[in-house]
Amino acid sequence: MTYDIAIIGGGMAGASLALALKELPLSIALVEAVPFESAAQPAFDARAIALAAGSQRILQAMGVWPALAARGVTAIEHIHVSERGGFGSARLEAAEENVAALGYVAEGRVIGAALTAALAQCPNVELLCPAELAAVQVAGDAADIQLSHGGAVRNLRARLLVAADGGRSTVREQVGAPTWELGYGQTAVIATVTTDRPHGNTAYERFTDTGPLALLPCDPPADGDAALHGRRWSLVWTVRDGQVDEMLALDDAEFLRRLQQRFGYRAGRFVRASERHAYPLALRFVREAAGERIAYIGNAAHAIHPVAGQGFNLGLRDVAALAQVIAGAVGRGADIGRLAVLKDYAAWRRPDYLRTAAFTDGLVRTYSNNLPPLKLARNLGLLALDALPPLKHLLARQSMGLVGHLPRLACGLAVTPPPAVTSFEFRVSKTTGSGES
Ligand SMILES: Cc1cc2nc3c(=O)[nH]c(=O)nc-3n(C[C@H](O)[C@H](O)[C@H](O)COP(=O)(O)OP(=O)(O)OC[C@H]3O[C@@H](n4cnc5c(N)ncnc54)[C@H](O)[C@@H]3O)c2cc1C
């Protein structure tokens, strides 16, 4: 079977790309190893994702936002940044940035439900699941893909292969794509916690000597426990790798006691905690986000520290940029898998990767050194940030994903077939897609 595009990995990045391309005259195979409804689905799990204002625009332009909002998102209107044991703090305010919200928090499984419901309405997307990429080889005019699909071997060809198969990308491994990686020696422990006070749509980022601790306001989804509305948070607590087992083994009362001690009482008293999960952290980049017949998106292209909640936001901007590059190539009648086309995508994304990695990695490293002069400088820095509106504005725009060369989707414009596409070209594409040329 031949497709125009095979997307390997139907997580947040892969599913979003398939949706972003829905208006284009392209046949798409979306290959996912684990069924969406399975409890073992690794992409749509208990994590809560802070979606930046720019990502909300992208999802809106893709037509997914109304369904996602109806399933349950929580607006972030204020962000409070501080350091444990320090005197400085800074606040970012949606009102000062003239936006309704600095971002929104949605649970991974809620995002997954909205994306998969929307995918079911896309006639040009064929979902192959459970199907796992076993081997890939790039030949002149196509990528040859071997899948293990329901216990049998299945072969596909695609003009373009998109690697959206996450941090441990099999595509990257199969083609031997050079990848750069640095461990943090830190693990994120996540849980949902409840306080005795309303969250007031405030997100907290608190730097501690073991790593950053983030509390995101996260109301229960539409089908969840409404009684917790307004008092429920998603916690991302970064600890040293050696502390993880102990943290996971604590009973709830002791976990809440330690959290209270680390975080203080700014958000109220912690009264309830959910089951905890752990995610080892690393900084990882594929050296080139595109090669002949291959493009990398999402965590297959980059994994960053979750300190500022930027990973999927960065991945969604990959989706928006790649969709636009593909639409442009379709409009020109160009081969969407050629490196000559895909290098525009890689070049477009590079500055955003560097900026976002420098921002998140810089935060982690700046706050992991406990020398008193550095601690003093950091706290003075927070005070300065709070007192200097232009600096604050720049930080807010970066966090909202609204800096640099923005793709059409991030400006609220859908990816549509360019006017140059005629019905003749549409037929050519479809013919290529069915393997007849
Ligand atoms: C603790 C934590 C908190 C975070 N918080 C935020 C946040 O607030 N905001 C934010 O923007 N980001 C956040 N992130 C980052 C975000 O979770 C990731 O960037 C995002 O989930 C990556 O999505 P993805 O689709 O690229 O990869 P994945 O989620 O890894 O999905 C990859 C998919 O590919 C499938 N797959 C893998 N191999 C194969 C194969 N061989 N064949 C077929 N299918 C395959 C997998 O089953 C999976 O479904 C956080 C991350 C962590 C760890």
The ligand as an SDF file (V2000), in Angstrom:
LIG
                    3D

 53 58  0  0  0  0  0  0  0  0999 V2000
    6.2010   15.4850   33.6050 C   0  0  0  0  0  0  0  0  0  0  0  0
    5.9880   16.1480   32.2870 C   0  0  0  0  0  0  0  0  0  0  0  0
    5.1900   17.2710   32.1900 C   0  0  0  0  0  0  0  0  0  0  0  0
    5.0170   17.9040   30.9730 C   0  0  0  0  0  0  0  0  0  0  0  0
    4.2560   19.0330   30.9190 N   0  0  0  0  0  0  0  0  0  0  0  0
    4.1230   19.6820   29.7550 C   0  0  0  0  0  0  0  0  0  0  0  0
    3.3530   20.8760   29.6820 C   0  0  0  0  0  0  0  0  0  0  0  0
    2.8160   21.3570   30.6730 O   0  0  0  0  0  0  0  0  0  0  0  0
    3.2460   21.5000   28.4680 N   0  0  0  0  0  0  0  0  0  0  0  0
    3.8470   21.0060   27.3480 C   0  0  0  0  0  0  0  0  0  0  0  0
    3.7230   21.6050   26.2760 O   0  0  0  0  0  0  0  0  0  0  0  0
    4.5640   19.8560   27.3920 N   0  0  0  0  0  0  0  0  0  0  0  0
    4.7180   19.1980   28.5550 C   0  0  0  0  0  0  0  0  0  0  0  0
    5.4270   18.0360   28.5920 N   0  0  0  0  0  0  0  0  0  0  0  0
    5.9980   17.5050   27.3450 C   0  0  0  0  0  0  0  0  0  0  0  0
    4.9470   16.6850   26.5880 C   0  0  0  0  0  0  0  0  0  0  0  0
    4.3880   15.7190   27.4230 O   0  0  0  0  0  0  0  0  0  0  0  0
    5.6050   16.0210   25.3720 C   0  0  0  0  0  0  0  0  0  0  0  0
    6.3190   16.9940   24.6610 O   0  0  0  0  0  0  0  0  0  0  0  0
    4.5680   15.4030   24.4630 C   0  0  0  0  0  0  0  0  0  0  0  0
    3.7620   14.4990   25.1650 O   0  0  0  0  0  0  0  0  0  0  0  0
    5.2830   14.6590   23.3130 C   0  0  0  0  0  0  0  0  0  0  0  0
    4.3080   14.1600   22.4270 O   0  0  0  0  0  0  0  0  0  0  0  0
    4.7660   13.2890   21.1600 P   0  0  0  0  0  0  0  0  0  0  0  0
    3.4980   12.9680   20.4470 O   0  0  0  0  0  0  0  0  0  0  0  0
    5.8490   13.9800   20.4360 O   0  0  0  0  0  0  0  0  0  0  0  0
    5.4540   11.9800   21.7610 O   0  0  0  0  0  0  0  0  0  0  0  0
    4.8410   10.8140   22.6490 P   0  0  0  0  0  0  0  0  0  0  0  0
    3.8550   11.3450   23.6130 O   0  0  0  0  0  0  0  0  0  0  0  0
    6.0020   10.0530   23.1980 O   0  0  0  0  0  0  0  0  0  0  0  0
    4.0510    9.8980   21.6080 O   0  0  0  0  0  0  0  0  0  0  0  0
    4.7120    8.9930   20.7710 C   0  0  0  0  0  0  0  0  0  0  0  0
    3.6880    7.9740   20.2690 C   0  0  0  0  0  0  0  0  0  0  0  0
    4.3520    7.1210   19.3260 O   0  0  0  0  0  0  0  0  0  0  0  0
    4.0050    5.7820   19.5870 C   0  0  0  0  0  0  0  0  0  0  0  0
    5.1270    4.9490   19.1400 N   0  0  0  0  0  0  0  0  0  0  0  0
    6.3680    4.8870   19.6830 C   0  0  0  0  0  0  0  0  0  0  0  0
    7.1290    4.0340   18.9760 N   0  0  0  0  0  0  0  0  0  0  0  0
    6.3500    3.5490   17.9740 C   0  0  0  0  0  0  0  0  0  0  0  0
    6.5840    2.6290   16.9120 C   0  0  0  0  0  0  0  0  0  0  0  0
    7.7660    2.0090   16.7360 N   0  0  0  0  0  0  0  0  0  0  0  0
    5.5600    2.3420   16.0590 N   0  0  0  0  0  0  0  0  0  0  0  0
    4.3510    2.9680   16.2140 C   0  0  0  0  0  0  0  0  0  0  0  0
    4.0830    3.8410   17.2010 N   0  0  0  0  0  0  0  0  0  0  0  0
    5.0790    4.1310   18.0720 C   0  0  0  0  0  0  0  0  0  0  0  0
    3.7740    5.7200   21.0940 C   0  0  0  0  0  0  0  0  0  0  0  0
    2.9160    4.6330   21.4350 O   0  0  0  0  0  0  0  0  0  0  0  0
    3.1350    7.0710   21.3630 C   0  0  0  0  0  0  0  0  0  0  0  0
    1.7260    7.0360   21.2580 O   0  0  0  0  0  0  0  0  0  0  0  0
    5.6370   17.3960   29.8060 C   0  0  0  0  0  0  0  0  0  0  0  0
    6.4320   16.2510   29.8780 C   0  0  0  0  0  0  0  0  0  0  0  0
    6.6210   15.6380   31.1140 C   0  0  0  0  0  0  0  0  0  0  0  0
    7.5040   14.4110   31.1850 C   0  0  0  0  0  0  0  0  0  0  0  0
  1  2  1  0
  2  3  1  0
  2 52  2  0
  3  4  2  0
  4  5  1  0
  4 50  1  0
  5  6  2  0
  6  7  1  0
  6 13  1  0
  7  8  2  0
  7  9  1  0
  9 10  1  0
 10 11  2  0
 10 12  1  0
 12 13  2  0
 13 14  1  0
 14 15  1  0
 14 50  1  0
 15 16  1  0
 16 17  1  0
 16 18  1  0
 18 19  1  0
 18 20  1  0
 20 21  1  0
 20 22  1  0
 22 23  1  0
 23 24  1  0
 24 25  2  0
 24 26  1  0
 24 27  1  0
 27 28  1  0
 28 29  2  0
 28 30  1  0
 28 31  1  0
 31 32  1  0
 32 33  1  0
 33 34  1  0
 33 48  1  0
 34 35  1  0
 35 36  1  0
 35 46  1  0
 36 37  1  0
 36 45  1  0
 37 38  2  0
 38 39  1  0
 39 40  1  0
 39 45  2  0
 40 41  1  0
 40 42  2  0
 42 43  1  0
 43 44  2  0
 44 45  1  0
 46 47  1  0
 46 48  1  0
 48 49  1  0
 50 51  2  0
 51 52  1  0
 52 53  1  0
M  END
$$$$
